[in-house]
Amino acid sequence: MRRPLIPLPSWLPVDGYILALVGTVGLAALLPARGPAATVADGASTGAVALLFFLYGARLSTREAMDGLRHWRLHLTVLACTFVAFPLLGLAARGLVPYVLPPALYTGLLFLCLVPSTVQSSIAFTSIARGNVAAAICAGSFSSIVGIVITPLLAALVLDGDGSGFSSDSLVSIVCQLLLPFLAGQLLRRWIGGFLTRNKKVLGYVDRGSILLVVYSAFSTGMVQGIWHQISPLRLLCLVGVEAVLLAAMLTCTSYGSKKLGFSRGDRIAITFAGSKKSLAAGLPMASVLFGAQAGLAVLPLMLFHQMQLMVCAVLSKRYAAQADADADADADRDAGTEAGSDADASDVDAGVRMKADAGGEGGAAGGEGARSAAAVAVSGPRG
């Protein structure tokens, strides 16, 4: 049995980075940035977002992305789940306002349904489950690329009348802080791609540190404005329940839908994990640009959903792996039985041939002996 690429606790697969995010939220609650410090934090957050998307563009291999287009049915399926099925479920949840979810949390839930799929965790879970890892890489990459354009457009379409403060100015901010840095990274990849590859580990810390800075700035603003006093523990519990239903619905849709569409087992696993997950790394910077001072509550549903999907998909990937191992063992036993039967049949044939040869030899010997006796009688003549 192959060992998983990433070790995950068997009972509670809590990501260490999630713990860092929770710690950052706690720091913002205890020591929020105020006055001049808030101005510095906001400026640093804006720069961090631009740096993140510059690095995203510089790391993406255009050639690999184009090669992956050959599996277009799988990619279209993942994109449909991410940017069609998810938003439709988010719009359907509007009926929960204000009885189950307050408007602020619903806006965050709807934004969660608009962000692209994950890349790293989809690849990891697909690998653990013995799925098509190459398809997961391409599907996650395409979703991230398309999300840079589609997510702001969908936000402009469905969040405009939602009290989120979204406007055409937000689209300009998206272009300046997200799209232009991404394109600049793509243009400069030819010269800096090798450096980024050699320093991948260090730049990973830069990525995560930038996101932590964005979270600190967003939640600090929320603390200063007192928006957290508007959300009760019961409302948060309701949010967790709604997100659990949302995740279950998408896992069911991707799993059974991909089977009905005739995909192979490896492709179905890639679709299940890539089509049912949402990217915290892409969603947090986008929320800071789209929502500004209201980003604190807007990203809370995404943070909760991200941890939930890690826990559920970790269990699901191990179940897929166990099933694959059981199928492999059954195939091995069946092959061994077939081979043993073939050997037995061959042994029976060889034994039959040997018995006939022995019988023929004995008959020939008896016939020879009889011929010699008859010859002796003929020479000596009859007696008596």
PyMOL commands that set and color helices and strands:
alter all, ss='L'
color gray80, all
select helices_A, chain A and resi 16-30+36-59+62-96+103-112+120-128+133-158+168-198+200-225+227-230+233-260+265-275+280-380
alter helices_A, ss='H'
color red, helices_A
deselect
rebuild
show_as cartoon
